Amino acid sequence: MSAFRKGFTDGIPIGLGYLAVSFSFGILAVAGGLNIWQATLISMTNLTSAGQFAGLTIMLSGGSLIEMIISQFIINLRYSLMSISLSQHIDESMKLPQKLFFGEFHTDEIFAVSMGRPEKLSKKYFLGIIIAPYIGWSLGTFLGAVCGEVLPPMIVSALGVALYGMFIAIVVPPMKHSWKISIVVAIAVALSLCFKFLPLLKDISSGFAIIICAVVASLFGAIVFPVEDEKKPKPNSEGGNA
């Protein structure tokens, strides 16, 4: 099997998953006042679920450009770390312009699948693996936006619940296996409630509220529950390394 076909095959399950998730984004975007093509264009130029949903919230609440920039920087910062790791897994034939191009389509799932391949990955493989996810994300948004305009408001509202189901599916499994993650999530939820109901905090825009909740909860987790380094070799009886 060629590298392109292998990449395309690996990307099909990702694309099918994106089709379902972006359908909810399209519905919410149209329900918030965007038209079909505006919603679709967002997904065609951005391939980041959390970033798009956060950005949509800021747009619909009338947030500022500064809020949008800061929130997107924080939410998508993880891709920089993933890219550094993935750059060690590609062959030498890929040049800088090609790396920059493929970086536009870098997602959590594409990263996970690519890193799972035992061999060095070529540009043909990356070209194959990005096709289905990109089509799935863009097409799902378009279909969701179309349904959001033609379906009755009651059905649109019910379909919008899928967004919360997606977030639950992302957050709950790690929480079940780590009480540390549960504490960090609880802190973020508590802060979010404070920004929703407390007299002084509720006047802060939703964009900055999202930023503050994410940063504070993440900093707490990083400081109180730091990720342990790999175990260092134990010294032997002569004072050297075992």
MIKOL-757746 format. One record per residue (C-alpha): residue number from 1; residue in three letters; x, z, y. Coordinates in steps of 0.001 Angstrom, whole numbers, plus 524288, in hexadecimal, padded with zeros to 5 digits. Layout:
BEGIN
- NUM / ala / X / Z / Y
...
//
This chain:
BEGIN
- 1 / met / 80000 / 80000 / 80000
- 2 / ser / 80563 / 7FC48 / 80D52
- 3 / ala / 80817 / 80697 / 8179B
- 4 / phe / 7FCFF / 80167 / 82015
- 5 / arg / 7F2F8 / 801F9 / 8150A
- 6 / lys / 7F792 / 80F73 / 81139
- 7 / gly / 7F5E4 / 8143C / 81F2F
- 8 / phe / 7E89D / 80DC8 / 82086
- 9 / thr / 7E3FC / 813F3 / 813C8
- 10 / asp / 7E8BE / 82153 / 81822
- 11 / gly / 7E179 / 81FD7 / 824FB
- 12 / ile / 7D40F / 81C8D / 81F68
- 13 / pro / 7CFF0 / 82AA3 / 81C33
- 14 / ile / 7D475 / 82EDC / 829BD
- 15 / gly / 7CC8C / 82403 / 83008
- 16 / leu / 7C039 / 827D5 / 828A4
- 17 / gly / 7C1CA / 835E9 / 82D18
- 18 / tyr / 7C3DE / 831BA / 83B29
- 19 / leu / 7B7BA / 82949 / 83A8D
- 20 / ala / 7AF58 / 83562 / 83848
- 21 / val / 7B605 / 83E0D / 8425A
- 22 / ser / 7B65D / 833FC / 84D44
- 23 / phe / 7A7EC / 8312D / 84AF2
- 24 / ser / 7A53F / 83EB5 / 85080
- 25 / phe / 7AE1F / 83BEE / 85C11
- 26 / gly / 7A692 / 82F95 / 85F3D
- 27 / ile / 799A4 / 836D4 / 85EDB
- 28 / leu / 79E7C / 841CE / 8679C
- 29 / ala / 7A4C8 / 83864 / 87140
- 30 / val / 79842 / 83098 / 87324
- 31 / ala / 79006 / 83CEF / 87394
- 32 / gly / 798DA / 841BB / 87E8C
- 33 / gly / 796B8 / 835A1 / 886D0
- 34 / leu / 7A117 / 82BD8 / 8828A
- 35 / asn / 79CF2 / 81E47 / 87E55
- 36 / ile / 7A047 / 81820 / 8713C
- 37 / trp / 7AC3C / 810C8 / 875E7
- 38 / gln / 7B1D9 / 81C34 / 87D79
- 39 / ala / 7B0FD / 824CB / 8716C
- 40 / thr / 7B6C6 / 81A33 / 868C0
- 41 / leu / 7C1DE / 8176A / 8723D
- 42 / ile / 7C5C9 / 825C5 / 87215
- 43 / ser / 7C76F / 8254D / 86356
- 44 / met / 7CE50 / 8182A / 863AB
- 45 / thr / 7D89D / 81D68 / 86D08
- 46 / asn / 7D984 / 82B40 / 86792
- 47 / leu / 7DAA0 / 82EF0 / 8595C
- 48 / thr / 7D97E / 83DB1 / 85A52
- 49 / ser / 7CD2A / 844AA / 85612
- 50 / ala / 7CFB9 / 85206 / 85C23
- 51 / gly / 7D528 / 84BE3 / 86885
- 52 / gln / 7C99C / 842D2 / 86A29
- 53 / phe / 7BF57 / 84D44 / 867E7
- 54 / ala / 7C630 / 85676 / 87171
- 55 / gly / 7C7DD / 84B6B / 87B28
- 56 / leu / 7B991 / 847B2 / 87A02
- 57 / thr / 7B5A4 / 855C3 / 87CC8
- 58 / ile / 7BDED / 855C8 / 88914
- 59 / met / 7B88F / 848A5 / 88D80
- 60 / leu / 7AA59 / 84C82 / 88B8B
- 61 / ser / 7AC4A / 85983 / 8927F
- 62 / gly / 7B246 / 852E7 / 89E51
- 63 / gly / 7BFEB / 8583D / 89BE7
- 64 / ser / 7CBAC / 853FE / 8A3C7
- 65 / leu / 7D660 / 84A7E / 8A002
- 66 / ile / 7E005 / 855DB / 89F91
- 67 / glu / 7D794 / 85CB4 / 89571
- 68 / met / 7D730 / 8504F / 88D60
- 69 / ile / 7E5ED / 84E67 / 88DEB
- 70 / ile / 7E933 / 85C76 / 88A5E
- 71 / ser / 7DF49 / 85D45 / 87F5C
- 72 / gln / 7E3B9 / 85076 / 8794E
- 73 / phe / 7F1F5 / 85463 / 87A65
- 74 / ile / 7EFA5 / 8614B / 87373
- 75 / ile / 7E674 / 85C1B / 8690A
- 76 / asn / 7EEF1 / 85060 / 865AB
- 77 / leu / 7FC3D / 856E3 / 866FB
- 78 / arg / 7FCCC / 8589B / 8583A
- 79 / tyr / 7FE7A / 849F2 / 8569F
- 80 / ser / 80BE6 / 84ADB / 85CE7
- 81 / leu / 81054 / 85418 / 8523E
- 82 / met / 80A25 / 84BB9 / 847B6
- 83 / ser / 810CB / 83F9A / 84D18
- 84 / ile / 81E19 / 84621 / 84CC0
- 85 / ser / 81BF0 / 84985 / 83E84
- 86 / leu / 81683 / 83C22 / 83B15
- 87 / ser / 821EA / 8353F / 841C0
- 88 / gln / 82AAC / 83A96 / 8370A
- 89 / his / 82230 / 833FB / 82CC5
- 90 / ile / 8229D / 825E0 / 83186
- 91 / asp / 82CA1 / 81B7C / 82E4C
- 92 / glu / 836EE / 816C4 / 837CA
- 93 / ser / 83085 / 80989 / 83A02
- 94 / met / 82638 / 80F26 / 84328
- 95 / lys / 82A47 / 80DA6 / 85166
- 96 / leu / 82646 / 815D2 / 85D20
- 97 / pro / 81B53 / 80CB5 / 86203
- 98 / gln / 81546 / 80CED / 85477
- 99 / lys / 8164B / 81BB8 / 853D3
- 100 / leu / 80F6E / 81CD7 / 860F0
- 101 / phe / 804BD / 8139E / 85C58
- 102 / phe / 80225 / 81AF6 / 84FAF
- 103 / gly / 802B5 / 827D9 / 85709
- 104 / glu / 7F612 / 82404 / 85DEC
- 105 / phe / 7EF30 / 8249F / 850B7
- 106 / his / 7F585 / 83118 / 84BE3
- 107 / thr / 7EB75 / 83AE3 / 846CD
- 108 / asp / 7EBD7 / 8471B / 83E68
- 109 / glu / 7E6C5 / 83FFB / 8326F
- 110 / ile / 7EFB6 / 8343B / 833DF
- 111 / phe / 7FB23 / 83D8C / 83574
- 112 / ala / 7F76A / 84534 / 82941
- 113 / val / 7F5C0 / 8391F / 820CF
- 114 / ser / 8022E / 832B7 / 825E0
- 115 / met / 80A65 / 83EE5 / 823AB
- 116 / gly / 8051D / 83F8D / 815DE
- 117 / arg / 80B7D / 832AB / 81243
- 118 / pro / 8186C / 834C3 / 80B1B
- 119 / glu / 81F00 / 8287E / 8105F
- 120 / lys / 82393 / 824DC / 81DFC
- 121 / leu / 81878 / 81E57 / 8253E
- 122 / ser / 81932 / 810F5 / 82B98
- 123 / lys / 8121C / 80B14 / 83727
- 124 / lys / 809CA / 80336 / 82DAE
- 125 / tyr / 80500 / 80FCE / 82766
- 126 / phe / 80169 / 815AF / 83495
- 127 / leu / 7FAB2 / 80933 / 838C3
- 128 / gly / 7F26F / 809FD / 82C78
- 129 / ile / 7EF02 / 8186E / 82D39
- 130 / ile / 7EA2C / 8181F / 83B4C
- 131 / ile / 7E045 / 80D12 / 839A8
- 132 / ala / 7D547 / 81412 / 83276
- 133 / pro / 7D624 / 820BF / 83A66
- 134 / tyr / 7D5E3 / 8193D / 8473D
- 135 / ile / 7CA5F / 810CE / 8431A
- 136 / gly / 7C341 / 81C8B / 83D64
- 137 / trp / 7C4F0 / 824B4 / 849A2
- 138 / ser / 7C10F / 819CE / 8530A
- 139 / leu / 7B5E8 / 81480 / 84ABD
- 140 / gly / 7B083 / 82215 / 8481D
- 141 / thr / 7B031 / 824EA / 856AB
- 142 / phe / 7A941 / 81814 / 85959
- 143 / leu / 79F0B / 81A7B / 84ED6
- 144 / gly / 79CD9 / 82866 / 85370
- 145 / ala / 79B58 / 823D8 / 8617E
- 146 / val / 7918E / 81958 / 85D7A
- 147 / cys / 789B2 / 82333 / 855A3
- 148 / gly / 78A51 / 82CB2 / 860F6
- 149 / glu / 7837C / 822BF / 86998
- 150 / val / 77914 / 81E1F / 86016
- 151 / leu / 775B8 / 82A30 / 85803
- 152 / pro / 76C08 / 83480 / 85CB6
- 153 / pro / 77242 / 83FF8 / 8640E
- 154 / met / 76E72 / 84978 / 8592A
- 155 / ile / 77627 / 841D5 / 84EF6
- 156 / val / 781B6 / 83FEF / 8581C
- 157 / ser / 78224 / 84E85 / 85A78
- 158 / ala / 781DF / 8512A / 84BED
- 159 / leu / 78CD4 / 84779 / 8493F
- 160 / gly / 794E6 / 84DCC / 853EB
- 161 / val / 795B2 / 859FB / 84B84
- 162 / ala / 79F6C / 85285 / 84316
- 163 / leu / 7A9A5 / 85538 / 84D8D
- 164 / tyr / 7A8AF / 863CE / 84B4E
- 165 / gly / 7A92B / 86179 / 83CBD
- 166 / met / 7B5EB / 85A18 / 83EA5
- 167 / phe / 7BC09 / 86553 / 84621
- 168 / ile / 7B76C / 86F01 / 83BE2
- 169 / ala / 7BD5A / 86681 / 83133
- 170 / ile / 7CA48 / 8666E / 83891
- 171 / val / 7CAF6 / 874EA / 83BD6
- 172 / val / 7C48C / 87C2C / 83091
- 173 / pro / 7CD47 / 877F1 / 82501
- 174 / pro / 7D9E9 / 87CD3 / 82B72
- 175 / met / 7D2EA / 88955 / 82F82
- 176 / lys / 7CF2E / 88C08 / 82166
- 177 / his / 7DD6B / 88BD3 / 81D54
- 178 / ser / 7E380 / 892DC / 828F5
- 179 / trp / 7DE9E / 89EE6 / 83003
- 180 / lys / 7E85C / 89BDD / 83ACB
- 181 / ile / 7E188 / 88F06 / 83DC2
- 182 / ser / 7D483 / 89626 / 83D73
- 183 / ile / 7D94B / 89F74 / 847F7
- 184 / val / 7DE25 / 89457 / 85094
- 185 / val / 7D120 / 88D3E / 84F33
- 186 / ala / 7C9BB / 899D1 / 8522D
- 187 / ile / 7D1A2 / 89B91 / 85EA3
- 188 / ala / 7CE93 / 88DAC / 862E3
- 189 / val / 7C008 / 88FDC / 86028
- 190 / ala / 7BFFF / 89CD5 / 86788
- 191 / leu / 7C692 / 89698 / 8733A
- 192 / ser / 7BCF5 / 88B55 / 872E8
- 193 / leu / 7B198 / 894EE / 8733A
- 194 / cys / 7B7D3 / 89BDE / 87EC2
- 195 / phe / 7B881 / 88F19 / 88648
- 196 / lys / 7AA5F / 88C7D / 882C5
- 197 / phe / 7A42D / 8997B / 88689
- 198 / leu / 7ACFE / 8A204 / 88F11
- 199 / pro / 7A97D / 8A12A / 89D95
- 200 / leu / 7B6E3 / 89D65 / 8A2D8
- 201 / leu / 7BB9F / 89531 / 89786
- 202 / lys / 7AF57 / 88D11 / 895AC
- 203 / asp / 7B1DD / 8864B / 8A2A6
- 204 / ile / 7BE64 / 8805C / 89D3F
- 205 / ser / 7BC7A / 87243 / 89930
- 206 / ser / 7BB35 / 86F47 / 88ABF
- 207 / gly / 7C79D / 8671B / 88AFB
- 208 / phe / 7D03D / 8724A / 88F74
- 209 / ala / 7C8E0 / 87B95 / 88671
- 210 / ile / 7CC82 / 8731D / 87ABA
- 211 / ile / 7DAB3 / 872BE / 87F2E
- 212 / ile / 7DB99 / 8816E / 8814F
- 213 / cys / 7D511 / 884DC / 8745A
- 214 / ala / 7DDE5 / 87BAC / 86CB5
- 215 / val / 7EA79 / 87FF8 / 87368
- 216 / val / 7E7D6 / 88E99 / 872FB
- 217 / ala / 7E384 / 88EA2 / 864BD
- 218 / ser / 7EEFB / 885F8 / 860C9
- 219 / leu / 7F8DF / 88E4D / 86821
- 220 / phe / 7F372 / 89A8A / 861D9
- 221 / gly / 7F4DC / 8947B / 85469
- 222 / ala / 80299 / 88F8D / 85741
- 223 / ile / 8073F / 89CBC / 85C5D
- 224 / val / 8005B / 8A609 / 85315
- 225 / phe / 8006C / 89D65 / 846E3
- 226 / pro / 80C91 / 894D3 / 84810
- 227 / val / 80F1C / 88B15 / 83D3D
- 228 / glu / 81A15 / 89029 / 834C6
- 229 / asp / 8263D / 88803 / 8332D
- 230 / glu / 82A6D / 883A4 / 825BA
- 231 / lys / 8318A / 88E56 / 81E75
- 232 / lys / 83FE9 / 88EA5 / 82175
- 233 / pro / 84996 / 88F4B / 8162D
- 234 / lys / 84C9E / 89D2D / 8127A
- 235 / pro / 85AC2 / 8A18A / 81423
- 236 / asn / 8622C / 8A3D5 / 8077B
- 237 / ser / 869C1 / 8AFF9 / 80422
- 238 / glu / 87617 / 8AA7B / 80A61
- 239 / gly / 86FB0 / 8A8A3 / 81783
- 240 / gly / 86DC3 / 899EC / 8166A
- 241 / asn / 86162 / 8922E / 8140D
- 242 / ala / 85B72 / 8924D / 8067E
//
